[in-house]
Amino acid sequence: MNVYLDYAATAPLSEEVFDAMLPYFKEQYGNPDSPHAYGRRAAYAVSEARDRIAETLGVLPQEIYFTSGGTEADNWAVRRLGKGRAVLSAVEHSAVIEAGKLRADGSAVLPVAGNGCAELAKAEELLDGAGLLCVMAVNNETGCIQPVEELGALCKTRGVLFFSDCVQAAGALDLKKIAGACDAFSLSAHKVCGPKGAGALVVKKGVSLRPLVAGGEQERGLRGGTLNVAGIVGFSVALASAQRDREKNQMKIAFLRDRFEQGVLSALGGEVCVNGENRVAGISHMTFKRGGTAFLNKLDLHGVACSGGAACSAHSALPSHVLTAMGRSEEEARRGARFSFGADTTEAEIDYAIRTVVECYLGVRGG
C-alpha cells in the first residue's frame, strides 16, 4: 500500500478544479491583456475568479493581487509593505525569513514560546520603530495556530501594518476572520487541492504597496507578467471549495490525525513526542529519538510519504529552524517527521501508516 501523508507540502488537484481549468489550457487560450475577443474571454475568466475569491475571503476584488504562489506573495509583502523595519516571528516560512534579510529597512526576530506560539507582550516590545509585523496564521511544520486576531488588534493600536502568511490556514481556518485582522495576507492554491504556480497577495484598501516584479501594467501596474489564467481560475474554485467544506473536512481530518497519533504514541511511548500546541487538524509533527533522514527514507521505501518539515527545505542538512526556535536542541531538530492529512485520507491508510511507522522505527521491517 502507498499512503500519502504530506498534504502540507502539496495537495492533489481535485476533479472539480481540473474541470474548471481545462478550457483555459486549449480552447480559451487568449492573453487577458489582449484587445480582442480571445483576450476579453480570458480577462472575463480572471475577473470572475477575482470576484469568487473576494467573496470567499470577504474582501474587495481590487484588494487581490495574483502571484505565482505563496513564496512570491510573501516576498512582495515583506519587502514592499510599510516603512521601517519588519518584525518577523522566528518560526516563519523561509520565504518570509529570507525576504526579511532583503528588506531595505532591515528586520528583527520575534521569539516564540516553547509551544510554538508568538507572545503578545514580546511582540509589543519590538513594535517601536517597526513598520510591519509578520506572523503566519498556521505554522507549516508544527501546525500551531498563531494569535492572528490579537496581533492584528495590537498592530492597529501601534500604527504598524500586520501581514500574515495564510498558506497553511486556507483549508483549516475561517479566512474571513483572518482577513478582518490583517492589513495583508498571502495564499497559495496548491495547498487546497488547486494548481501549483498560482497564489495571491491580499492588501487592504488604503495600504500602500510598492511593486516587486517590474514589467507591464498587469495587476493595476503593480505586478508585471502575463496572468496564469487557468491557474487563477483553478485557484478560485479550490479556495471556495476549501472554505465551503472546511468544518466538515476538519472534523474528519482531526479524527484521523488523533487516530494516527494515538496509535504511534501507544506503541512507541517515550521514543516519540508530538511538537506544538493549539494545532490545526491536518498536521502532526513528531520527534523520534532515533529519527532523521534514514528513518524518513525507510518509511518512503515502505510506501508512507511524509517529510521532515517544510518541503522547500527537504534536502537541507540543517536542523529545523522552527523546532530550534521552540527551544529544541539542534540534534532534536534534525529528528522530526511531519505527517499531514487531507480530506481524501482514509482510515485504512492511517492504520497502515501506524503499523509502518512503528515497524520501521523498531527495525521489524528491513530496508
Secondary structure, 3 states (H helix, E strand, C coil): CCEECECCCCCCCCHHHHHHHHHHCCCCCCCCCCCCHHHHHHHHHHHHHHHHHHHHHCCCHHHEEEECCHHHHHHHHHHHECCCEEEEECCCCHHHHHHHHHCCCCEEEECECCCCCECHHHHHHHCCCEEEEECCCECCCCCEECCHHHHHHHHHHHCCEEEEECCCCCCCCCHHHHHHHCCEEEEEHHHHCCCCCCEEEEECCCCCECCCCCCCCHHHHCCCCCCCHHHHHHHHHHHHHHHHCHHHHHHHHHHHHHHHHHHHHHHHHHHEEECCCCECCCEEEEEECCCCHHHHHHHHHCCEECECCCHHHCCCCCCCHHHHHCCCCHHHHCCEEEEECCCCCCHHHHHHHHHHHHHHHHCCCCC
